[in-house]
Amino acid sequence: MFDRIALKITKPAVDSAARQIVKFGFNADQVTLIGFAFGIFGSLLIVLGLPFGGLFPLLTGRILDGLDGAVARQSVQTDRGAFMDIALDFVFYASVPLAFAIAAPQPNALPAAILLAAFVGTGTSFLAYATLAEKRGEKSTAYPSKSFYYLGGLTEGTETIFTFTLMCLFPQHFALLAYIYATLCTLTTITRIVAGWQNFAAIKK
């Protein structure tokens, strides 16, 4: 819901940082992989019972994730880079609830499972819509810099990272936060299914 606003606000700083990264000789794929490594390291710290310690690498990973696209636009854009970016994003998002479940199975396993199921709904509806929109030659006017059709929703990257931050700061409330966010993700999935039902009803000529 807030991704478009966040992208607009941070664009000048992101573009400036991306130029410096390119000058240092890093490419977009390297930024993507380094960011993913930071994110997984943060999840591992959560598994070890250090959610507050895991917050810094989690946020660092997300900052780098926001930079890889800008680096690609200022150097070389590839389909491989776009694929790796979205694929590793979903792996990272799944790793955080899983980490909390492993760290404290008794209170966290069920809410983590429900949140992961909700993530499956948002992820599959997002990718299914993007695939068919691309097939029909449609482009997203809301997110023109994205390398594929980006269908927004109530829960996007900004809201997910905000929720993960709250979970790391208040791990004792993980279950409540997971249930709330799973509900919001379910609403996002429903709105995307409705959008697909309506927008793809007509036969594309």
Secondary structure, 3 states (H helix, E strand, C coil): CCHHHHHHHHHHHHHHHHHHHHHCCCCHHHHHHHHHHHHHHHHHHHHCCCHHHHHHHHHHHHHHHHHHHHHHHCCCCCHHHHHHHHHHHHHHHHHHHHHHHHHCHHHHHHHHHHHHHHHHHHHHHHHHHHHHHHHCCCCCCCCCCCCCCCCCCCCCHHHHHHHHHHHHHCHHHHHHHHHHHHHHHHHHHHHHHHHHHHHCCCCCC
